[in-house]
Amino acid sequence: MKPLLVLLLFAPLLVACGSWPNPIERLSPHKIEIQQGNFVTTEMLAKLKPGMTPNQVRFVLGTPLVVEPFRTNRWDYVYRLEKGGKVLEQRRIAILFENDRLAAVEGDVQALSGGQAPAPVPEVTP
């Protein structure tokens, strides 16, 4: 009698557990926000003027992420924002020098935060 009573009490619980989704399937690893590179804003780029020295450019934009050893007249500022395993934002800005003076700025569209429309990178030419 006692085993039958136990079976009758626990049978509904076992059936209910079988209909629930597997909690292991819902688990996933936590993916953090990854920010890499130099965050360059349009305000920072607006401060650049043709003819600036590399030290002046470094003061305004910070140390470049990439300086090629055989082409020191080009600095690359790269930025990448990844959240949850997905790339949200990616930017690349190249600073070109001629005779140790700022000659040109090339790059992607600079996105502004706060829901504003993206602004193009201002071109700096002598």
C-alpha positions in Angstrom: 0.0 0.0 0.0 2.8 2.4 0.9 4.6 2.1 -2.5 1.4 2.7 -4.3 0.7 5.9 -2.3 4.3 7.1 -3.0 3.8 6.5 -6.7 0.5 8.3 -6.7 2.0 11.3 -5.0 5.1 11.6 -7.1 3.6 10.7 -10.5 2.2 14.2 -11.1 5.4 15.8 -10.1 7.4 13.7 -12.5 5.0 14.4 -15.4 5.2 18.2 -14.6 9.0 18.1 -14.6 9.1 16.4 -18.0 7.0 19.2 -19.7 9.3 22.0 -18.5 12.0 23.2 -20.9 15.5 21.9 -20.1 17.2 24.6 -17.9 20.6 23.6 -19.4 19.5 24.6 -22.9 18.6 28.1 -21.7 22.1 28.6 -20.2 24.6 30.4 -22.2 28.0 32.0 -21.3 28.0 35.7 -20.4 29.4 37.8 -23.2 30.9 41.1 -22.1 31.2 44.3 -23.9 34.6 44.5 -25.6 35.9 47.9 -26.6 39.2 47.9 -28.6 41.3 50.6 -30.2 41.1 54.4 -30.2 37.8 56.1 -29.8 38.1 59.2 -32.0 35.2 61.7 -32.0 34.3 64.3 -34.6 35.2 67.0 -32.1 38.7 65.6 -31.9 39.0 65.4 -35.7 37.7 69.0 -36.0 40.8 70.2 -34.0 43.1 68.9 -36.6 44.6 71.5 -38.9 46.8 71.0 -42.0 50.5 71.4 -41.2 50.3 70.1 -37.6 53.3 68.1 -36.3 53.0 64.5 -35.3 53.4 65.5 -31.7 50.4 67.9 -32.0 48.3 65.2 -33.7 49.2 62.7 -31.0 48.2 65.3 -28.3 44.7 65.7 -30.0 44.0 62.1 -31.0 46.2 60.0 -28.7 48.7 57.4 -29.6 47.8 55.6 -32.8 46.9 51.9 -32.6 48.9 51.1 -35.8 52.1 52.7 -37.1 53.7 50.7 -39.9 57.4 50.3 -39.4 58.3 51.0 -43.0 55.7 53.7 -43.6 55.9 56.0 -40.6 54.1 58.8 -42.5 50.7 57.0 -41.9 49.0 56.5 -38.6 45.9 54.3 -38.3 43.3 54.8 -35.5 41.0 51.8 -35.4 38.0 51.3 -33.1 35.7 48.3 -32.6 32.8 47.9 -30.1 31.5 44.3 -29.6 28.6 43.4 -27.3 27.1 40.0 -26.8 29.4 38.6 -29.6 28.0 41.0 -32.2 30.0 44.0 -33.6 28.0 47.2 -32.9 30.5 49.7 -34.2 33.6 49.7 -36.2 35.7 52.7 -37.4 39.0 53.3 -39.1 40.7 56.7 -39.5 44.1 57.2 -41.3 46.3 60.2 -40.6 48.8 60.9 -43.4 51.9 63.0 -43.0 54.2 64.7 -45.6 57.6 66.0 -44.4 56.5 65.5 -40.8 53.4 67.7 -41.2 49.7 66.7 -41.3 48.7 66.3 -45.0 45.4 64.4 -45.0 42.8 62.6 -42.9 41.0 59.6 -44.4 38.4 57.4 -42.8 35.0 56.0 -42.2 31.9 57.8 -41.3 32.0 58.8 -37.6 28.9 57.8 -35.7 27.6 60.1 -33.0 26.1 58.8 -29.8 22.7 60.0 -28.5 20.7 59.0 -31.6 22.1 61.7 -33.7 22.7 61.2 -37.4 26.3 60.1 -38.4 28.6 62.9 -39.5 31.3 62.5 -42.1 34.9 62.7 -41.2 36.1 66.2 -42.1 38.8 66.1 -44.8 42.0 67.9 -43.9 43.9 69.1 -47.0 46.7 71.7 -47.2 
